[in-house]
Amino acid sequence: MTPMNNVTTGSGIASHQAATQTALVTGASRGLGATLAEFLAAQGYALVLTARGPEALAEVAAHVRRHGHPVTAIPGDVNDPRHRRALVGAAHGGLNLLINNASDLGPSPLPELAHYPLEALEAVFKTNVCAPLGLIQEALPRLMRGGLIINLSSDAAVGGYPGWGGYGAAKAALDLLTRTLAAELRGRGVGAVSVDPGDMRTQMHERAFPGEDISGRPLPEVTLPFWAWLLGQDPLSVSGERFLAQGDTWTLRLPAQPGRPEALTSRLPASPGRPEALTSRLPASPGRPEALTSPERAQKALREAV
């Protein structure tokens, strides 16, 4: 694992005294989950980690404990209600951050919908939709005001890619669940966002592309600048958004407000596998007479806006 000490957060959820911050991360034994565990420990979070593989989870937990903060590792299946209760119960003193990262890709190689076994589809929805919601329901009594729920999504949720229909449909359902939770939990002072981390060099992507060399795909660490930015935001200011974690800019829609009558949006530039740029367009306004379409300039304008 790459040390994360050189990546720091701003003034949002992670800016309080570290000892008061507790994060629960599912799917934490490898890939993005393990990377996030390392990153959060470096930021001073106490951690509750879970994954199905006890040996790999124990290795991650031992590694991140070197940062000197409490780490509780509980192996198990997030589909099990008893396991979800145990995870939340381990968050002594309350929970500030819940990251639903565990997922089920489904059959490999990925079948087209015309031949997708319905029992496999049910299993995919159970892990990717029902289990995250079940954990959120269990965690809500312990989620502190100003806390944040992060549900990991996928570009398959919006792409309509052949073979990705089962997984994509489940992630699309999770996206809608997240937006609805954002509206329902605002009164509690709890935020909820979706994050599409993008293609990465992980075991899940190896299963998705059997026999394909994915060594050229980025490691999960490439998303760390985004995570540092996200945890530096006021959770309610970003609640309900769906973010793209990779690239120099990320998807962000800022609601209109006095002095900024039109919403601002920014999207990722073109990249391999995404040949058409998802261009950002910031509307003209006083002090910015021309609309901006460059991702780099859009990022600068977004930073100035917030």
TARA-V298893 format. One record per helix or strand of 2 or more residues. SS is the DSSP state (h for helix, s for strand). FROM is the first residue (numbers start at 1). TO is the last residue. If there is no record, write none. Layout:
# TARA-V298893
ss from to
SS FROM TO
SS FROM TO
This chain:
# TARA-V298893
ss from to
h 13 15
h 18 20
s 22 25
h 31 42
s 46 49
h 54 67
s 71 73
h 81 89
s 95 100
h 113 115
h 118 142
s 143 153
h 156 159
h 165 188
s 191 196
h 203 208
h 220 230
h 235 238
s 242 244
s 252 254
s 264 266
h 295 305
